[in-house]
Amino acid sequence: MPKRALLSVSDKTGLVDFAKSLVSAGYELISTGGTSKALRDAGLTVADISDITNFPEMMDGRVKTLHPKVHGGLLFLRDNEEHRKQAATHGIEPIDLVVVNLYPFEQTIAKPDVTLEHAIENIDIGGPSMLRSAAKNYRSVTVITDPADYAIVAEEISTKGDTTLSTRERLAAKVFRTTGYYDALIAKYLASRLPEPEVFPETFALPLRRAQALRYGENPHQAAALYGGFPRHFQQLHGKELSYNNLIDINAAVRLIREFTELPTVAILKHTNPCGLGSSATLAEAWDKAYATDKQAPFGGIIVVNRPLDLATAQLIAEIFSEVIIAPAFDPDALALLTKKKNLRLMINSETSAPAPELEIRSAVGNSFLIQRGDADTVSTADWKVVTKRPPTEAERAALLFGWRVVKHVKSNAIVYAAHDRTLGVGAGQMSRVASSRIAIWKASEGNLDLKGSIVASDAFFPFPDGLIAAAEAGATAAIQPGGSVSDAKVIEAADERGIAMIFTGQRHFRH
């Protein structure tokens, strides 16, 4: 009995040539709808699925392959005598190879004007069912869901008479990844339409497609890849391939720059921490303010701006070595200058405004994952509470807002000294808050920046008065912190004794 192949595809790339190779190897072809027409138009002999099932396609094609003669032909165990008897009794013949790719649900829901009805009609039912049946019986059935696999299958059939077991097993695993991704897309789309979407359901399906392989991970001995929609939001214009660490830094840079929309703003980051940030009437002036905060750390850092990068600013940036520059656009003359540095990565960022909160996912031991909403809440000064005898002046309030926007993006324990338009000192990631404060003060002194009249921002409460006292001694006149320590009263008392105005925000911004 000749072998039989069932072909039913939406993406017809390479289909005809592959079908011809099957016919040359002695396969009979079975097909459905548009696939059948495409094969016949190419001069191939094809049996319609209704000829096999003795049942017509119906309900606008919703029911055509959901039939025992299809799934029995895929699932029955060829070496099981009872299965063979049942197949013979019911006129079920084996199907040895399946080629199915699914209705384009992902492309359909990406259209801005898609309707629910149109989306639902592009949910494939028969396709995933055939794929799963064939994949379950991969010891006997070859199953293909990706045109990229046509060549290896055709070559093995041509040279060996059949596919190898290892190839069938690999293709079966690919099927379940494909259907899992497809189902996760559908679940995500339908859930997004609910009046109150469930953020953390009992089971969590995340549809991810590999965007690119990476040379290595955080270190050269670690393998890595990028998944998801990153390429839809960023365009690399120039430079070396992005590394894992570049991508981590770009993510941190974009989250930070989203906080600043009113004025041209420049931020410099290193290992995801802000080294300096400045806002001004021009990007060049903003660069001077950001760079002055710390002139050592920016070497090999990430630079992000919230306006098209002009030549004047590009000339200033070009004086130091940077890994990545991110901007919503590059002026032609700025681009011409920066592309002279062959390894410098230049990225166009279309994510300059803050979208809805994202989910953050982090792996944990035991093949577990921690999932949380992103810390994307915008600053609400209406919730601020003045807790000291002296309220901040308007100038201090502007500086407190600036510092608070920055400190939420600094690794805990985080301390930022700032004016209304620039950072003056940043202390990040220390085991005690007072140590972070001392580092920030030291950084300011290195740049000959005067902290007199500055503000100090802390991502979490001061557990003791020592951090606030250090800030006052450095010259800070106002402080902003979440509050909530058992020592709040002592910290407030220390602020009052030194004439410092202090605000409690009631919101913490730990970043681990």
N, C-alpha and C positions, 0 to 999 in steps of 0.2 A: 504494500500500500504506500503510495507517495506521501511524503510529509506535507503538512498543511500549515500555512502561515495566515494569521488574521491581522489585517492592517486597518487602523482607524485613527487618523491623525488630524489635528488642526494645523500644525506646522508641517508643511509638505516639503521642507528643505531636504534635498537629497533622496526623497522618497522613491521616485521613478527608477533611478539608477540602482538603488538598493533592491527594489522589487525585481528588477531584471536579473540581478545576481542570484536571487532566490529561485527564479524560474529556471535559470541556467543550471542550478544545482538540483532541479527536479521537484521543487516545491509547487503545490497548488496554492493559489491566492484566494482568500476570502476577504471581503471588505464591506464598507458601509458608506452610504451617502456620497459626499463630495470626494472622499478618498477613492471610492470605487470609480467615479467618473474620471478623476485624474489619471488613474491607472489604465482605464479603457482608452482614454484619449491618447495615451502613449502606446497603444497597440497591444496591451497585455490582456490576457484572458483572466477574468475575475468572476468568482461566484459571489452573489449578494448574500448577506447574512440571513435574509429571509428565506433563501433557498436551503439553507442549512437548518434553520429552526422550524421551517414550515409555518411561520407565523409572521404576519406583516409588521413592518415598522408602524408605530402608532403614536398618538398623542404628541404630534409635532416632533417625532423623533425621540421623545423622552424614554420610550420603551422600544428597544431594538436588540440589544445584546444581553439583556437580563433574562437569560433562558438556560434551562438545564443542558441543552445541547452545546451551548457555549461554555458554561462554567464546568459542566461535567467533562467536556473534552479537554479542559485545562487542568482540572483537579484530580482526575482519577489516577491512582497509582499504577503505573505500567507493570510493575512486578508483583502486583497483588491480584491473585487469581479471582477472588470474589469481586473485586472492582471491575476486572475485565469482563466477567460474566454479566454484571449489571449493565455495563456500558453496551455490551452486545444486545442484551434484552431490550434496551430502550433506544437502540439505534444511535448511540453516542459514539462518534469517531474522535480520535485524538486530535488536538490542535497542538502543534509542536513549537510554534514560534508566534509571539505576539508583538506587534508594534503599535503602541498607543502613546500619543501625547495629548494633554488635556485641554479642554475648552479654555480660552485665554481669560480666565477670571481676573488675574492680576492686572492685565492690561486694560480690562474693561472698567474696573473700579478706579483706575488711575485717571480716567477721563473726567474732567470737571463737571460735565453735564449728565453723568450717568444716573439713571433712575434705579430704584430698588428692583423694579420688575426686570429691567435689562440685566442687572447684576445677577439676579436669581436664575435667569435663563442661561447664564454662563457658568453655573455650578454644574460641573460634570459628575454624573452618577455612574453611568455605565463604564466610562473609561477607568476610573479608579478601581471599580469592582473587577474588571478584567485584569488590570495590572496586579492587583493583590492576589487574585486566584492563580495567575501564572507564576508570580514570585513565590507563593507558598509551595508550589510544585516545581521549583527551579531544578531539581535533580533531573527532570525530564523535559522541562519547557524553558526555552530562551525567551526573555522578555526585555524589550527595548522601549525606553521612554524618552530618549534623547538622541537626535540625529547624529550627535558626535560619536555615538557608539556603532553606527552602521559599518564603518570601515573594518573594525576589528572582528565583528560578527561575520561579515562577508568574507573576510580573509580566512577565518578559521573554517567556515563551511566549505570554502573552495579548496583548501589544502588538506583538511582533516575529515571532511564529510559531515562534521557537526561542530558545535561549539564545545569548548572544554568545560568541565564542571566548575573550575575556578572562575571562568568568565561568567557562567550562568549565576554563580553565587554572588559575584561582585555586582552584576546587573540587578539581581533581586534586592540586594541591600540598597541600591540606588533607587529602586522603585519605592521602597518604604520611606526613604528620605523625601522623595518627591511628593508622595501622597500626604506625608506628614506636614510638609511645607504648605501644600495646597489646602489641606483642611485647616491649618492654623490661620492662613489668609482669610478664609471664609469666616472662621470663628471671630477673628479680629474685626472684620468688616461688620458683621451682624451685631456684635457686642457694642461697636462704636455708635450704632443707631439707637441704642436703648436710652430712654430718658435719663436714667441714672446708671451709667456703665459701671460694672463691677471691676474695680481696679485690681484687686488681689483675689481672683477666683480660686476655688479649691484646687483646680488643675490649671497649669499655666502653659500655654502653647505660644511660642515665639517664632514667627516666620522670618527666617534669615537666609539670604542668598549671599554666597561668597562674592565680595566685590573685587578683591585682589589677594594674591599670595604676597607675603612679605618676606624679605630676605632672611630675617630672623626676628626674634622677639626682643624683650627688654635687654637681653644679653645674647651674644652670638651662639651660645649653645642651646638656646630656646627657639623652637619652631613657632611660627605665628602666621595668622591670616587675618584679613579684615572682612567682616560681614556687615550687610545692611546697606542703608541708603546714603552713605557718605558721598559717593561720587555725584549724587544728584544736587548736592549743596555746595560742593567745592570743585574748583577746576584748577589743576596745576598747570601753570604757564611755562615754567622753566625749572631746571635744576635736577638734582639726583632723585632717585626713587624715594618715596616717603618711607620712613622706618616706623616701627612700632612706637618708639619713643616720640617721634615727630607727631604721630597721630594723637597720642595722649596729651602732648603739649598743645596741639592745635585745639583739641577739645576744651582744655582749660582756658586757652586764650579767647576763644569765641564766647564762652560762657561769661567771662569777665567783661569783654567789650560790649556785650549786650546791655550791660547796666548803664552805659553812657551813650546817650543819643543827642543831647542838647547842643554840645559844642564839639568841634574837632578834638579827638582824643587819641592818644598813643599809649599803649601798654607794652611793657617788656616783661617777659616771663622766662624763668629758668626752672626746669624740673617741676613744672606746673604752678610754681609760686610766682606772684608778681614781684619783680625787682623794682619796678617803678611805673608810675602812671601819671600822665598830665593831660589837662584840658586847657584849650586856649582858643584864640580867634583863628589861628592857623595851625596846621599839623606841624610845621617846623617849630613853632613856639611850644607846642605840646610836647614834641620830641625833647626839646631842651629840658623841660621840667621833668619828664619821665626819666631821662638818662642821668640827670643830676642826682637822683635819689641814690643810685648805686652804679658807679662806673666800672666796677670789676665784674660783677655777676653777669651782665648782659653778654659777655663774650660767649659765642656759641648759643645764644638764646633765641627766643621766639618773639617776633615783633608783630603786633596787630594794631590796625588803625580802623577808625569807623567812617572815614571819608576816602574818596579816591586818592591814591598816593601821588603827590605831585613831585616835580623835579627837585625843588628846594629841599623837601624832606628826604627824598631819596639820596641826595648828596650827603646829607648829615648821617643817615643810616649807613651808607656805604663806607664810612670811615672805620667801622668796626666789623668784626666777623660775626655773621648771624647764620643760623641754620635755616630759618623759615621767616618769610614776611607775608602777612595775610592782610588783604585789603578788599573792599567791595569792588574796586577797579584800580587800574594803574594807568596814569597818563602816559602817552606814547614815549615821551622823552625820558620819563622816569624808568619805564620798562627797558628802554634801550640802554640806559646806564647800568641797571641792575643785572641785566642778562649777560653783562661782561664777566660776571662772577659765575663760572660754569656750574658750580655745585650748589649755589644758593637756590633754595626752593621758593618759588613765588606762587602764592595761592590766591585765587579769587574766592571770596566768601560771600555767599548770598544769605547768610544767617545773621545779619546785623541787628535784626529786631527779635525780641524775645517771643518765642511761640508758647503754646500751652506747655505746662510742665511735662518733662520727659520722665520716663522710668530709668532708674539707675540699677544696673545688675552687676553683682560682684560674686565671684566664685568663693566657695568656702570648703573646708575639709569635708570628706565623705561624699564627694561629688555633689555637693549642695550649692545652692545659690541664694544670695540675699537680694531682695528686690525692694526698692523704695521709690517714692516719687522724688524727682529731682528738686533741689533747693532753688526753685525758680521764682519764688514769691517776690513780687516787687515791693520796694520799700514803702511803708505807709507811715508817714510821720504823725498821722492822727493818733496812732497807738503809743507814741512816745510819752514818757512820763518824766517830768523834771523832779528829781528826788533831793536836790540840794537847795540850800537857802537862796543861792544866786542862780537865776535862770541864765541860759546861754544867750549871748547877744545874737543879732541876726547874722553877723559875719561868722560867729562860732557855729551857729546852726547850719550854715551852708557847708562849713568845713566838716562838721559831724556827719552830714549826709554823704559827703564825698568819701570820708574815711570808712563809713559803715558799708558803702557799696563795695569798697575794695576788700575790707577785712574778711568778708564772707567767702572770698576766693583764695585766702591764704591758709595753708595747712595749720591745723591746731597743734600746740597753742599758738594763737595768732595775735600779734600786736601791730597796729599801723599808726604812725604819726603822720598827720596830714594838715594841709591848708585847704582852702575852699576849691583849689584847682590843681592840686598836685600831692603826691606822696612825698614825705620827707624822710621817713625811715620805716623799714619793714622787718619784723622779726617773726620767723616762721618755724613751726614744727618742733618746738622745744618741750622738754618734759615738765617745765614749770613756766608759768605765765611771766613771772618776773625775769626769767632768763630771756624770754622772747623780747621783753621790753628793753633789756640791756643791749641785746643785739641790734634792735632798731635804733637805739640811741647811738651806738657805736657806728652804725652805717651812716647815720646823719652827720656825725662828726667827721667821718672820713671824707665826705663830700663838702665839708665846711658849710653845712646847712644849719641855720639857727632854728632851734625848736622853740624859742621864746614866742609865746602866743599861738602855738600849734594846738591841735586837738589830738587825743589818743583814742583809738578804737580797739575794742577787744571782742573777739568772736564769741566768747563765753564770759561768765561772771568772773570778777576778781575774787579768788577764794580768800585772800587776805588783803589787808591794806597796803602791803609792801609794793605791789605792782603799781598801784595808783600813786603812792608816795614817790616812787622812782620817776614816774611820768611828770609829776609836779616839779620835782627837783631838776628835770631836764628842761622845763620851761612850758609844759602844756598847761593851758588854762581851762580846758573843757574835756570831758570824757564821755564816751558812749559805750554802753555794755548792756547785755540782756538783763542783768540782775538775777536774783534767785539764790544767792549764796546765804548760808547761815550767818555769814559775817557781813551781810549787806549793811547793817547799821554801823558797824565799825568803819567800813569803807566810806560810807556817806559822811560819817563824822570826820574822817581824815580829809575828805574833799572840802568840807565846810571850813575846817581849820586852815586850809591853804587857799581859800577863795575860789576853788574850782567849781565850775558848773558841771553837773552830771545828769545824763539822761539814761533811763532804763528803757530798753525797747521791748522787753518781754519776749524776745525771739532770739534763740541761740543759732549759731551757724558753725557748728563743728564740721571740720573737713578732715577725715582720716585717710 
